[in-house]
Amino acid sequence: MSKAEERRESLRAKFLPLLARAANEQGVICGNVTKVWTISKTVAKGIKMIYVIRMNTARVEMWIYHGKKEKDVDSAYDVFKHFLSKKSEIEMAYGCSLNWDYKGRRTAFSIQQDYPDFRLSDDSKWDYWIDKMVTDMKKLDDALLPHYITSRD
């Protein structure tokens, strides 16, 4: 592992617990660190709310994934289409536009708030980003909640 990779994992290992603690203290959706760069919580069958932390970007998202088989992808897309049909209501409740078209995914769909100006290496802004991401996760969850087809776990 190169020094740059070690540093990245070290920064994420410091940032993610701070983010999780803030979310838990505020009663906002938060799960366990599932990979080195995410905190994920299942909120309904095939649906997770996720905080994604990269070195130079971050996002909060609803992630819809039912599996890799064609029928599973079709099923996930049906759920996504249901939320997409409520896009105006969801974005009005959220307070601004969301990203509904994450490029590069083939088997999952998401509704997300992206942070292209996030820089994990700038630890002087961590408090800002933690507050923003926790606040936005709460807003995203609240905006999506009335539109679930089935009950949440």
C-alpha positions in Angstrom: 0.0 0.0 0.0 1.4 3.4 -1.0 1.8 6.3 1.4 -1.0 8.2 -0.3 -3.4 5.2 0.2 -2.4 4.9 3.9 -3.1 8.6 4.4 -6.5 8.3 2.7 -7.5 5.4 4.9 -6.2 7.2 7.9 -8.3 10.3 7.1 -11.4 8.3 6.4 -10.8 6.3 9.6 -10.9 9.6 11.5 -13.7 11.3 9.6 -16.3 8.6 9.5 -16.6 8.0 13.2 -17.1 11.8 13.7 -19.8 11.8 11.1 -21.5 8.8 12.6 -21.4 10.2 16.1 -22.9 13.5 14.9 -25.7 11.7 13.1 -26.5 9.5 16.0 -26.4 12.4 18.5 -29.0 14.2 16.3 -31.1 11.1 15.8 -30.5 11.2 12.0 -30.2 8.0 10.0 -26.8 6.4 10.4 -25.6 2.9 10.2 -22.3 1.2 10.5 -19.2 1.8 8.4 -19.7 -0.9 5.7 -16.7 -0.2 3.6 -13.7 2.0 4.1 -15.5 5.0 2.5 -19.2 4.6 3.5 -21.7 4.5 6.3 -24.8 2.6 5.2 -28.2 1.8 6.8 -30.9 -0.4 5.3 -34.2 1.5 5.6 -36.4 -0.8 3.5 -36.1 -4.0 1.5 -33.5 -3.2 -1.2 -33.0 0.4 -0.1 -30.2 2.0 1.9 -29.4 5.5 3.0 -25.7 6.0 2.6 -23.0 8.6 3.4 -20.2 8.2 0.8 -16.8 9.7 1.5 -14.1 9.9 -1.2 -10.9 12.0 -1.1 -12.3 14.7 -3.4 -16.1 14.2 -3.4 -18.8 13.1 -1.0 -22.5 12.5 -1.1 -25.6 11.4 0.8 -27.9 9.2 -1.1 -30.8 6.8 -1.2 -29.4 3.7 -2.9 -31.8 1.2 -4.5 -30.2 -2.2 -5.3 -32.0 -5.6 -5.6 -29.3 -7.7 -7.1 -27.3 -8.2 -10.3 -29.7 -10.4 -12.3 -31.8 -8.7 -15.0 -35.0 -9.3 -13.0 -33.4 -7.7 -9.9 -32.3 -4.7 -11.8 -35.8 -4.3 -13.3 -37.3 -4.5 -9.8 -34.9 -1.9 -8.5 -35.7 0.3 -11.5 -39.4 0.0 -10.8 -38.8 1.3 -7.3 -36.6 4.1 -8.6 -39.3 5.0 -11.2 -41.9 5.3 -8.3 -39.7 7.8 -6.6 -38.9 9.6 -9.9 -42.6 10.0 -10.4 -42.7 12.0 -7.2 -39.5 14.1 -8.1 -41.2 17.5 -7.9 -42.7 16.8 -4.5 -39.4 15.2 -3.2 -37.2 18.1 -4.3 -39.7 20.7 -3.0 -39.6 18.9 0.4 -35.8 18.6 0.3 -35.4 22.3 -0.7 -33.4 22.0 -3.9 -32.6 19.8 -6.9 -31.1 16.3 -6.4 -29.0 14.1 -8.6 -31.3 11.4 -10.0 -28.8 10.1 -12.7 -25.6 8.8 -11.2 -23.4 7.9 -14.2 -21.7 4.5 -14.4 -24.1 2.4 -12.4 -25.6 -0.6 -14.1 -27.5 -2.5 -11.4 -28.4 0.2 -8.8 -30.2 3.5 -8.8 -29.9 6.5 -6.5 -31.3 9.8 -5.4 -28.5 11.9 -4.0 -27.0 15.2 -2.9 -23.5 15.5 -4.3 -20.7 17.6 -2.8 -18.1 18.1 -5.6 -16.2 20.7 -3.5 -15.6 18.3 -0.6 -12.0 17.6 0.2 -11.2 15.1 2.9 -7.7 16.3 3.2 -9.0 19.8 4.4 -9.6 18.8 8.0 -10.3 22.4 8.9 -13.7 22.1 7.2 -14.6 18.7 8.7 -17.1 20.3 11.2 -18.8 22.1 8.3 -19.1 19.0 6.2 -20.3 16.8 9.0 -23.0 19.3 9.9 -24.0 19.7 6.2 -24.1 16.0 5.5 -26.0 15.1 8.6 -28.5 18.0 8.0 -28.9 17.0 4.3 -29.3 13.3 5.2 -32.2 14.3 7.5 -33.7 16.4 4.8 -33.3 13.7 2.2 -34.9 11.0 4.5 -37.7 13.3 5.4 -38.4 14.2 1.8 -38.4 10.5 0.7 -40.3 9.0 3.6 -43.8 9.9 2.5 -43.2 8.1 -0.8 -42.2 4.7 0.3 -44.4 1.9 -1.2 -43.8 -0.5 1.6 -43.2 0.0 5.3 -39.6 0.8 6.4 -37.7 -1.6 8.7 
